[in-house]
Amino acid sequence: MTGEIALESGYGRSAPPGDNLCNDFQQENAHSFATLSRARGDRVRRVEGELTMTDASSPLPFVNRAVLEQPIADVEHTVRQLRDNCASSTNTSCGHSDCPKPPSASIRRASRFASTAGS
């Protein structure tokens, strides 16, 4: 073989439906929140296959969603996408993911990045 073949992670849109029920739930969750938000006239932003974010212009966090569609591969990139989405809104978003989380060291680096990104 000349090239490497990436192993299937079981998460994301490339995972076959029914192969991972947690992934199926997460994909449908992102799709449902985006569909409901569009029907209400709310702002919807997607990072294809990675993140779906909605903004209902409400201080109620449960209608302002950030749904991970796959495990976080690049913490800094994901934090930057969330911050960019929130920059145009004063609302609090409620993040939700059933995907595996990155190692705690990655989360600590992202926290430092998030606290200094606005400086």
BELWO-V107174 format. One line per field, one symbol per residue. ss: DSSP state (2 for helix, 1 for strand, 0 for the rest). psi: psi as a letter, one per 40 degrees, with the letter a starting at -180 (. if undefined). burial: b if it has 24 or more other C-alpha atoms within 12 Angstrom, else e. A space follows every 10 residues. Layout:
ss=???
psi=???
burial=???
This chain:
ss=0000000000 0000000000 2222222222 2222222222 0011111000 1111100000 2220111100 0000222222 2222222000 0001110000 0002222222 222222200
psi=idiihhihde iidehhhedh dddddddddd ddddddddde eihhhihhed hhhihefieh deegihhhei ihdgdddddd dddddedeie ihihihheii iiiddddddd dddddede.
burial=eeeeeeeeeb bbbeeeeeee eebbbbbbbb bebbeebeee eebbbbeebb bbbbbbbeee eebbbbbbbb bbbebbebbe bbbebbeeee ebbbbbbbbe eeeeeeeeeb eeeeeeeee
